Amino acid sequence: MAAPNIISATTIVGKTAGVILTTTSATAVVSNAASSGKCLKINTLNVANTTGTLTNITVSFYSGAGATGTEYKLIVAPIPANSTLNIIDKSSQYYLEENTSIGATAGTANTFTITCSYEDIS
């Protein structure tokens, strides 16, 4: 795994990703491919329960791109019906080096939408 020296970065592009968890399998929210030559700085990650039922969510850092490799859980929590939970914010940012990712697993399919704001640094 590698990442560019962010002090000498020539490009920083702000991006936002959105994912709907349609299954109960781990789903990549933001993924940095192997040999991308990039570092992704995760600024915010919000999870919204869009149903009328309390449901569990797991958000994890993965040692591989595409929510693969070793899973390191960031949070395992129930989210109340029709509520949003801020998982990552500017006080707890994460950097994704090459071949790493942030993924999420829903306790119930078609329950959550996730938005993630990040910087693509190269």
Secondary structure, DSSP 8 states (H G I E B T S, - for coil): -----GGG-S-EEEEEEEEE--SSS-EEEEEE-TT---EEEEEEEEEEE-SSS-EEEEEEEEEETTTEEEEEEEEEEEE-TT-EEEEE-TTS-EEE-TTEEEEEEESSTT-EEEEEEEEEE-
